Each structure stands twice: as C-alpha cells, then as structure tokens.
Amino acid sequence: MSDDISQDGAGSDVRSRIDTTKPHSARFWNYFVGGKDHYEVDREIGDQIKEIFPGLVDVAHTSRRFLGRAVRYLAGEQGIRQFLDVGTGLPTADNTHEVAQRVAPDARIVYVDNDPIVLTHAHALLTSTPEGRTAYLDADLYDPEAVLRTAAGTLDLSRPVALMILNTLGHVSDYAQARDLVRRLMAGLPPGSHLVISDSTSTSEGMIAASDAYNSSGAVPYHVRGVDEIAGFFDGLELVEPGVVRVPDWRPDVDGGDGGDGGDGGDGGVGAVDAYCGVGRKP
C-alpha cells in the first residue's frame, strides 16, 4: 500500500487500531512476497532481515506456491469443496478462493483473521464465482469454537472441510497451546476433512538469527519451531504423501497451469528452505 491505509469501506475504528510505528507480520510477509500492502517500518525490518538471512525470501515465495499446490490437490484430487483459511493475512495473487474456484467453481471459502490490516483489505477477498461463495470472518484463532460456529454460516460442517493454517501458528508462543488450538479446530470438522499447515522452522542458524531480529523489532513475536514440532500438529491424522517435508518438496509435480507465481506448481531450482509443511486427512 502507499502510506495511506484508507480503503473504501474501511471504518475509522478499524484504521485507529492500525499501528504504523511497529512492523507487522502480515505487512512484512506481504513485502517479502512482492505485494504492495506495507509501510516503511515493515520494509526497513524486511531489508535488515534480508541482509541477515536472504533465504527468508525463498521461504515466503515457496510457502505461497505450496498453498496453491495443496489447494489444487485437495480440490482436484480429493474433491474438497470447502476451505477454512485461518490467519489468512493480506491478499496477494492466487489466494485460496482463486485457486480453489479455478478447479471447482462451486467451492466455498471462509477466511478468518482478527487483524485490523487484514480487515481493512477484506473487501478484496469477498469475491467469488457465481456458483461458489467466499466470506471473511473477523474472528480469533484463540477461540476455535467461535471460529467454527461462525464459519458454519457459510460452510456445511457436516461435509469435509480443508483447514488451512499457513505461517500463522508461530504467533502462538506455547507449543502445547498451539497443538490444542489445532486439535479443537479439527475436532469440529467431520471425517474426510484435511489439515494443511506450513511454517518457518529452526533448521538453520540464519533462520534463527532472522527470527531473533524480527522479534526484537517491536513486532508481535513469531516463533520458529523444529520439524518434529510441525509434525506433531498432524497427530491422529493420516499424512498425505510425502508427509512433513520442506515446502518446495511437497508434491512438486502438482501442475499449477494457472500462471500464478511462475505457473509451474513447483519450485525447481530452489535450494533447501527453512520451512516445512504437510497435509493430513481426518480418518
């Protein structure tokens, strides 16, 4: 964005909640994936972290492409027609509803976030094919039951749902609490539902240093975790092959074919990135 956050339909009460003096994770990530919705303070810490750990740019881009491959797999191969995207962040190219509805025009998508920045831009998400539906909920990950209850206004929770939680769980500092939040969300979804998670991992000194720099900037902290901890979110679920892997390695042969972010669905030529992902099915 320019340094004027005003958008049509954005109330002054929402704008008053936006702090432009500290970096913000959604704006910071938007800067890294090439978006335009960020402030100078976000660009400053972003540039500092690029100096410390340039590989975080690859994490941002490959994580975004993983979202596309996972949604295409679920909508195309598994017949999933409902998606609950929690912690969606700022819209960029190829959002969940765009990818899903290219495969299945009747797909329904609910985005969930409680951030004023995202709320300001929610109008950009509230688009849909005539056959499908897209909605945005101002709700909190820390209240899973309320998320499910409100999402039920758009989704049929008696039918399988894909729960998407991408680059979000690091905001929950306590790992046991993060696992419990995921468990409670999945508990409200029927068999055949899927869990999709990706997150940055403490798999290199560079990523750990980048995380420390970000957390020292005044932003809401984001905690990188070990690969075994990412895998722990899928306990009780049937992992889809190839399991919990680095984001470029998750089904890189799932063809994008939609022109988004290179259009090839994979991450050929990208080296090892410090982010892992997985997809699990509820039996």
KABEL-V470275 format. One record per pair of residues at least 24 apart in sequence whose C-alpha atoms are under 10 Angstrom apart, sorted by the first residue. I is the first residue (numbers start at 0). J is the second residue. Records with the same first field share a line. If there is no record, write none. Layout:
I=J / J
This chain:
0=26 / 29 / 30 / 34 / 35 / 36 / 37 / 38
1=35 / 36 / 37 / 38 / 39
2=36 / 37 / 38 / 39
3=38
4=36 / 37 / 38 / 116 / 119 / 120
5=119 / 120
6=119 / 120 / 121 / 122
7=119 / 120 / 122
8=119 / 120 / 121 / 122
9=115 / 116 / 118 / 119 / 120 / 121 / 122
10=118 / 119
11=119
12=115
13=114 / 115 / 116 / 117 / 118 / 119
14=115 / 116 / 118 / 119
15=115
16=114 / 115 / 116
17=114 / 115 / 116 / 119
18=115 / 116
20=217 / 218
21=216 / 217 / 218 / 219
22=213 / 214 / 216 / 217 / 218 / 219
23=114 / 116 / 213 / 216 / 217 / 218 / 219 / 220
24=88 / 89 / 166 / 167 / 170 / 213 / 218 / 219 / 220 / 221
25=86 / 87 / 88 / 89 / 90 / 114 / 116 / 117 / 166 / 167
26=88 / 89 / 116 / 117
27=213 / 218
28=55 / 56 / 59 / 60 / 88 / 89 / 166
29=59 / 88 / 89 / 90 / 91
30=56 / 59
31=55 / 56 / 57 / 58 / 59 / 60
32=56 / 57 / 58 / 59 / 60 / 61 / 62 / 63 / 91 / 92 / 260
33=59 / 60 / 91 / 92
34=89 / 90 / 91 / 92
35=89 / 91
36=89 / 90 / 91 / 116 / 117 / 120
37=89 / 116
40=216
41=216 / 218
44=209 / 212 / 213 / 216 / 218
45=209 / 212 / 213
47=209 / 212 / 213
48=205 / 206 / 208 / 209 / 210 / 211 / 212 / 213
49=209
50=209
51=205 / 206 / 208 / 209 / 212
52=203 / 204 / 205 / 206 / 207 / 208 / 209 / 210
53=205 / 206 / 209
54=205 / 206 / 209 / 269 / 270 / 271 / 272 / 273
55=199 / 205 / 206 / 209 / 210 / 272 / 273 / 274
56=272
57=247 / 266 / 269 / 270 / 271 / 272 / 273 / 274
58=198 / 199 / 200 / 206 / 245 / 246 / 247 / 269 / 271 / 272 / 273 / 274 / 275
59=166 / 198 / 199 / 272 / 274
60=246 / 247 / 260 / 266
61=245 / 246 / 247 / 248 / 260 / 264 / 265 / 266 / 269 / 272 / 274
62=165 / 166 / 196 / 197 / 198 / 199 / 245 / 246 / 247 / 266 / 272 / 274 / 275 / 276
63=91 / 92 / 93 / 94 / 165 / 166 / 197 / 246 / 259 / 260
64=93 / 246 / 247 / 251 / 255 / 259 / 260 / 261 / 262 / 263 / 264 / 265 / 266
65=165 / 195 / 196 / 197 / 245 / 246 / 247 / 248 / 249 / 250 / 251 / 253 / 264 / 265 / 266 / 276 / 277
66=93 / 94 / 95 / 98 / 163 / 164 / 165 / 195 / 196 / 197 / 246 / 264 / 276
67=93 / 94 / 95 / 97 / 98 / 99 / 253 / 254 / 255 / 257 / 259 / 260 / 262 / 264 / 265
68=98 / 249 / 250 / 251 / 252 / 253 / 254 / 255 / 263 / 264 / 265
69=95 / 98 / 99 / 161 / 163 / 195 / 196 / 249 / 250 / 253 / 264 / 276 / 277 / 278
70=94 / 95 / 96 / 97 / 98 / 99 / 100 / 102 / 161 / 163 / 195
71=95 / 98 / 99 / 100 / 101 / 102 / 103 / 253 / 254 / 255 / 264
72=99 / 102 / 250 / 253 / 254
73=99 / 102 / 160 / 161 / 192 / 193 / 195 / 278
74=98 / 99 / 100 / 101 / 102 / 103 / 106 / 161
75=99 / 101 / 102 / 103
77=191 / 192 / 193
78=102 / 103 / 106 / 159
79=103 / 106 / 107 / 158 / 159 / 160 / 161 / 191 / 192 / 193
80=104 / 105 / 106 / 107 / 108 / 131 / 154 / 158 / 159 / 160 / 161
81=105 / 106 / 107 / 108 / 109 / 131 / 132 / 133 / 153 / 154 / 155 / 156 / 158 / 159 / 160 / 161 / 162 / 192
82=106 / 107 / 108 / 109 / 110 / 133 / 154 / 159 / 160 / 161 / 162 / 163 / 192 / 193
83=107 / 108 / 109 / 110 / 111 / 134 / 135 / 146 / 147 / 150 / 153 / 154 / 160 / 161 / 162 / 163 / 164 / 194
84=108 / 109 / 110 / 111 / 112 / 135 / 136 / 161 / 162 / 163 / 164 / 165 / 195
85=109 / 110 / 111 / 112 / 113 / 136 / 138 / 139 / 140 / 143 / 146 / 162 / 163 / 164 / 165 / 166 / 167 / 168
86=110 / 111 / 112 / 113 / 114 / 117 / 138 / 139 / 140 / 163 / 164 / 165 / 166 / 167 / 168
87=111 / 112 / 113 / 114 / 117 / 135 / 163 / 164 / 165 / 166 / 167
88=112 / 113 / 114 / 116 / 117 / 118 / 120 / 121 / 165 / 166 / 167
89=114 / 116 / 117 / 118 / 119 / 120 / 121 / 123 / 124
90=117 / 120 / 121 / 122 / 123 / 124
91=123 / 124
92=259 / 260
93=257 / 258 / 259 / 260
94=124 / 259
95=124 / 133 / 163
96=124 / 125 / 126 / 127 / 128 / 131 / 132 / 133 / 134
97=124 / 126 / 127 / 128 / 133
98=255 / 257 / 259
99=131
100=127 / 128 / 130 / 131 / 132 / 133
101=128 / 257
102=257
103=128 / 130 / 131
104=128 / 129 / 130 / 131 / 132
105=129 / 130 / 131 / 132
106=130 / 131 / 132 / 133 / 154
107=131 / 132 / 133 / 134 / 153 / 154 / 155 / 160
108=132 / 133 / 134 / 135 / 150 / 153 / 154 / 160 / 161
109=133 / 134 / 135 / 136 / 149 / 150 / 151 / 152 / 153 / 154 / 162
110=134 / 135 / 136 / 137 / 138 / 150 / 163
111=135 / 136 / 137 / 138 / 139 / 140 / 146 / 149 / 150 / 163 / 164
112=136 / 137 / 138 / 139 / 140 / 146
113=137 / 138 / 139 / 140
114=138 / 139
140=164 / 167 / 168 / 171 / 177 / 180 / 181 / 184
141=171 / 176 / 177 / 179 / 180 / 181
142=180 / 183 / 184
143=179 / 180 / 181 / 182 / 183 / 184 / 185 / 186 / 187
144=180 / 183 / 184 / 186 / 187
145=184
146=184 / 187
147=183 / 184 / 185 / 186 / 187 / 188
148=187
155=188
156=187 / 188 / 189 / 192
157=187 / 188 / 189 / 190 / 192
158=188 / 189 / 190 / 191 / 192
159=188 / 189 / 190 / 191 / 192 / 193 / 280 / 281
160=185 / 188 / 189 / 190 / 191 / 192 / 193 / 194 / 281
161=185 / 188 / 191 / 192 / 193 / 194 / 195 / 278 / 279 / 280
162=188 / 192 / 193 / 194 / 195 / 196 / 278 / 279
163=193 / 194 / 195 / 196 / 197 / 278
164=194 / 195 / 196 / 197 / 198
165=195 / 196 / 197 / 198 / 199 / 276
166=196 / 197 / 198 / 199 / 221 / 223 / 274 / 276
167=196 / 197 / 198 / 199 / 221 / 222
168=196 / 197 / 198 / 199 / 221 / 222 / 223 / 224 / 229
169=198 / 199 / 200 / 220 / 221 / 222 / 223 / 224
170=219 / 220 / 221 / 222 / 223
171=220 / 221 / 222
172=220 / 221 / 222 / 223 / 224
173=222
174=222 / 224 / 228 / 229 / 231 / 232
175=228 / 231 / 232
177=232
178=228 / 229 / 231 / 232 / 233 / 234
179=232
180=232
181=232 / 233
182=232 / 233 / 234 / 235
185=236 / 281
186=281
188=281
189=281 / 282
190=236 / 280 / 281 / 282
191=279 / 280 / 281 / 282
192=236 / 279 / 280 / 281 / 282
193=233 / 236 / 237 / 238 / 239 / 278 / 279 / 280 / 281 / 282
194=232 / 233 / 236 / 237 / 238 / 277 / 278 / 279 / 280 / 281
195=232 / 233 / 276 / 277 / 278 / 279 / 280
196=229 / 230 / 232 / 233 / 243 / 275 / 276 / 277 / 278 / 279
197=229 / 243 / 244 / 245 / 246 / 274 / 275 / 276 / 277 / 278
198=222 / 223 / 224 / 225 / 226 / 229 / 245 / 246 / 273 / 274 / 275 / 276 / 277
199=223 / 224 / 225 / 226 / 229 / 245 / 246 / 272 / 273 / 274 / 275 / 276
200=224 / 225 / 226 / 227 / 228 / 229 / 245 / 272 / 273 / 274 / 275 / 276
201=225 / 226 / 273 / 274
202=226 / 271 / 272 / 273 / 274 / 275
203=271 / 272 / 273
204=273
205=273
206=272 / 273 / 274
207=273
223=273 / 274
224=274 / 275
225=273 / 274 / 275
226=273 / 274 / 275 / 276
229=274 / 275 / 276 / 277
230=275 / 276 / 277
232=277 / 279
233=277 / 278 / 279 / 280 / 281
234=279 / 281
235=279 / 280 / 281 / 282
236=278 / 279 / 280 / 281 / 282
237=278 / 279 / 280 / 281 / 282
238=277 / 278 / 279 / 280 / 281
239=277 / 278 / 279 / 280
240=277 / 278 / 279
241=277 / 278
242=275 / 276 / 277 / 278 / 279
243=275 / 276 / 277 / 278 / 279
244=274 / 275 / 276 / 277
245=271 / 272 / 273 / 274 / 275 / 276 / 277
246=271 / 272 / 273 / 274 / 275 / 276 / 277
247=271 / 272 / 274 / 275 / 276
248=272 / 275 / 276
249=275 / 276 / 277 / 278
